[in-house]
Amino acid sequence: MAHQDGSTTGLLRGKTALIYGAGGPVGGAVARTFAAEGASVHLAGRTQGKLDKVARDIGEAGGIAHTAVVDALDETQVDSFVDAVARKAKRVDISFNLIAYGDVQLPLMELSADDFARPISNAVRTHFLTTRAAARHMLRQRSGVVLMFGGSGPQTFQGLGGFKIALDAMEGLRRQWAVELGKSGIRVVTIVTGGIIETIPWQMEGRDDVIASISAAAHLNRTATLEDVGNAAAWVASDKAGAITDATVNISSGMVVDY
């Protein structure tokens, strides 16, 4: 947390964090928690107004936030954003990609080939680009944390289209990055939630049924919240979790069963 004299304490004191999709509910929650824990946060997204709102919240709470409009599927934009942060901050400590994948959630028989493939392609491409861009700088400093969001698991549900398959592909990508970057002190970790009720649009058709299914699948009498995501991400990104890599941190309240 920030004090009146400008000093900070917290799990992420002195860290430089990049957050993609920071204008969304999950990205915003993570950004606010990271800043509260002492990190200098760099917010990336496609809508300046949404980024500005998160940055204002962080500033009013005494934190430090910077914004940049970035398409996290565009190689040139991602590389330019990360290189600019590294020049200014002299280091890149955390990269967390929280963008949406453009998925259409319908039974597979009702999907076009493009709607099926889009989330898989987007998920793998964006995590490859953002991780590679951050790793170029993390390799030089021989430290860093890459966080992914969503996770996988042996089970699935009807009507998810290509979304669950995209999450499975991300797990393979996480394993590959972790083994290739680990000897240089770079950790790669996935945070699993099983679904966050707060993020479900109130106007979504079948919203009540989705909430009921998430709640029923949880082993606890609660499900993951945005606050849970921020707190878990801050801990995993901190030095206190320094032995964790190539793993999932499961905060799904038991909804997602680990292998």
C-alpha positions in Angstrom: 0.0 0.0 0.0 1.1 3.6 -0.6 1.9 5.9 2.3 1.8 9.7 2.5 5.6 9.9 2.2 5.4 8.0 -1.1 7.0 4.8 0.2 5.3 1.5 -0.4 5.0 -1.8 1.3 3.5 -4.9 -0.1 4.0 -8.2 -1.9 5.0 -6.4 -5.2 7.0 -3.5 -3.9 9.3 -2.2 -6.6 7.9 -4.5 -9.3 6.9 -3.4 -12.8 3.8 -5.2 -14.0 2.2 -5.3 -17.5 -1.5 -6.1 -17.6 -3.3 -6.7 -20.9 -7.1 -6.4 -21.0 -6.7 -4.1 -18.0 -9.9 -2.2 -18.9 -12.1 -5.3 -18.3 -13.4 -6.5 -14.9 -10.8 -9.1 -14.3 -7.9 -7.1 -15.6 -9.0 -4.0 -13.7 -9.3 -6.0 -10.4 -5.8 -7.4 -10.9 -4.4 -4.0 -11.7 -5.9 -2.4 -8.6 -4.5 -5.2 -6.4 -1.1 -5.1 -7.9 -0.9 -1.4 -7.4 -2.1 -1.7 -3.8 0.7 -4.2 -3.2 3.3 -1.7 -4.4 3.7 -2.5 -8.1 4.0 0.1 -10.9 1.3 -1.1 -13.3 1.2 -0.6 -17.0 -2.3 -1.0 -18.3 -2.8 -2.2 -21.9 -6.1 -2.5 -23.7 -8.0 -1.4 -26.8 -10.3 1.2 -25.2 -8.6 4.3 -23.7 -11.6 5.3 -21.6 -11.8 2.0 -19.8 -8.1 2.1 -19.1 -8.3 5.7 -17.8 -11.0 4.7 -15.3 -8.9 1.9 -13.8 -5.9 4.3 -13.7 -7.9 6.9 -11.9 -9.0 4.4 -9.3 -5.4 3.4 -8.8 -4.2 7.0 -8.5 -6.9 7.9 -6.1 -5.8 5.0 -3.9 -2.2 6.3 -4.0 -0.8 3.8 -6.6 1.0 4.3 -9.8 -0.6 3.4 -13.2 0.3 4.1 -16.8 -2.0 3.4 -19.8 -1.4 2.4 -23.4 -3.8 1.4 -26.2 -2.5 -1.9 -27.4 -4.0 -4.7 -29.6 -2.6 -7.7 -27.9 -3.0 -9.8 -31.1 -0.8 -7.4 -33.0 2.9 -8.3 -32.9 4.3 -4.8 -33.6 2.0 -3.2 -31.1 2.9 -5.7 -28.3 6.6 -5.5 -28.9 6.6 -1.7 -29.0 4.5 -1.5 -25.8 6.8 -3.8 -23.8 10.0 -2.2 -25.1 8.7 1.2 -24.2 7.9 0.1 -20.7 11.3 -1.6 -20.3 13.1 1.6 -21.5 11.3 3.7 -18.9 11.2 1.3 -16.0 14.5 -0.5 -16.7 12.9 -3.8 -16.1 9.8 -6.0 -16.7 8.8 -8.2 -13.7 5.3 -9.4 -14.4 3.3 -10.0 -17.5 -0.4 -10.9 -17.2 -2.6 -11.4 -20.2 -6.3 -11.1 -19.5 -7.8 -10.3 -22.9 -11.0 -11.9 -24.3 -10.6 -14.4 -27.1 -13.7 -13.6 -29.2 -15.4 -17.0 -28.5 -18.9 -17.9 -29.5 -20.3 -20.4 -27.0 -22.6 -22.7 -28.7 -22.7 -26.5 -29.3 -20.0 -27.5 -31.8 -22.7 -28.6 -34.4 -24.1 -25.1 -34.5 -20.7 -23.3 -35.0 -19.1 -22.2 -38.2 -15.5 -23.2 -38.7 -14.4 -19.6 -38.2 -16.3 -19.2 -34.9 -14.9 -22.5 -33.7 -11.2 -21.7 -34.5 -11.2 -18.0 -33.5 -10.8 -18.4 -29.7 -8.1 -21.1 -30.1 -6.1 -19.0 -32.6 -6.5 -15.8 -30.5 -5.6 -17.4 -27.2 -2.4 -19.1 -28.5 -1.3 -16.1 -30.6 -1.8 -13.4 -27.9 -0.1 -15.4 -25.1 2.8 -16.3 -27.5 3.3 -12.6 -28.4 3.0 -11.1 -24.9 5.1 -13.7 -23.3 7.8 -13.5 -25.9 8.0 -9.7 -25.7 8.3 -9.8 -21.9 10.7 -12.7 -21.9 13.2 -10.8 -24.0 13.7 -8.4 -21.1 13.2 -11.0 -18.3 16.0 -13.1 -19.8 18.5 -10.3 -19.4 17.5 -9.7 -15.8 17.2 -13.5 -15.2 13.9 -13.1 -13.3 10.2 -12.5 -14.0 6.7 -14.0 -13.8 4.3 -14.7 -16.6 0.7 -15.3 -15.6 -2.1 -16.8 -17.6 -5.8 -16.9 -16.8 -8.5 -19.5 -17.3 -6.9 -22.9 -16.9 -8.2 -26.2 -18.1 -8.9 -29.5 -16.5 -10.2 -33.0 -17.5 -13.9 -32.0 -17.6 -15.9 -29.8 -19.9 -19.5 -28.7 -20.3 -21.8 -28.6 -23.3 -22.1 -25.5 -25.5 -18.6 -24.0 -24.9 -17.7 -24.0 -28.6 -14.0 -23.6 -29.0 -13.4 -21.9 -25.7 -12.5 -24.9 -23.6 -10.2 -26.1 -26.4 -8.5 -22.7 -26.3 -7.9 -23.1 -22.6 -6.4 -26.6 -23.2 -4.1 -25.1 -25.9 -3.0 -22.4 -23.5 -2.0 -25.1 -21.0 0.3 -26.6 -23.6 1.8 -23.3 -24.4 2.3 -22.6 -20.7 4.2 -25.8 -20.3 6.4 -25.1 -23.2 7.2 -21.5 -22.1 7.9 -22.7 -18.5 10.4 -25.4 -19.6 12.2 -23.0 -22.0 12.4 -20.0 -19.6 12.8 -21.7 -16.2 16.6 -22.0 -16.2 16.7 -18.2 -16.5 14.6 -17.7 -13.4 11.3 -16.9 -15.2 8.2 -18.5 -13.8 5.0 -19.3 -15.8 1.8 -20.0 -13.9 -1.9 -20.3 -14.8 -4.7 -19.1 -12.4 -7.9 -21.2 -12.6 -11.2 -19.9 -11.4 -14.0 -22.0 -13.0 -16.0 -18.8 -13.7 -16.6 -15.5 -11.9 -20.2 -14.6 -11.4 -19.5 -10.9 -11.2 -18.3 -10.9 -14.8 -21.4 -12.4 -16.3 -23.4 -9.6 -18.1 -26.7 -9.0 -16.5 -28.5 -9.1 -19.9 -27.0 -12.4 -21.0 -29.5 -14.9 -22.0 -29.6 -17.8 -19.6 -27.6 -15.9 -17.0 -29.4 -17.4 -14.0 -28.8 -20.9 -15.3 -25.1 -20.2 -15.8 -24.8 -18.8 -12.2 -26.7 -21.8 -10.8 -24.4 -24.3 -12.6 -21.3 -22.5 -11.4 -22.5 -22.4 -7.8 -23.7 -26.0 -7.9 -20.3 -27.3 -9.1 -18.4 -25.6 -6.4 -17.4 -27.7 -3.4 -17.5 -24.6 -1.1 -20.6 -22.5 -0.3 -19.0 -19.7 -2.4 -17.3 -19.2 -5.8 -14.3 -17.2 -6.9 -14.6 -13.4 -6.8 -12.7 -10.7 -8.6 -11.0 -9.9 -5.2 -9.9 -13.6 -5.0 -8.3 -13.3 -8.5 -6.4 -10.1 -7.6 -5.2 -11.5 -4.3 -4.1 -14.9 -5.7 -2.4 -13.2 -8.7 -0.5 -10.8 -6.4 0.8 -13.7 -4.3 1.8 -15.9 -7.2 3.6 -12.9 -8.8 5.5 -12.2 -5.6 8.8 -13.6 -4.4 6.9 -15.5 -1.7 5.7 -17.9 -4.5 9.2 -18.1 -6.0 9.2 -22.0 -6.2 6.0 -22.2 -8.2 6.2 -22.6 -12.0 4.7 -24.7 -14.8 1.6 -25.1 -12.6 -1.9 -24.0 -12.1 -3.1 -22.2 -9.0 -6.7 -23.3 -8.5 -9.1 -20.9 -6.9 -12.2 -22.4 -8.3 -13.7 -23.5 -5.0 -13.4 -27.1 -6.2 -15.4 -26.5 -9.4 -12.4 -27.4 -11.6 -10.9 -30.7 -10.6 -7.1 -30.9 -10.9 -5.5 -33.8 -12.8 
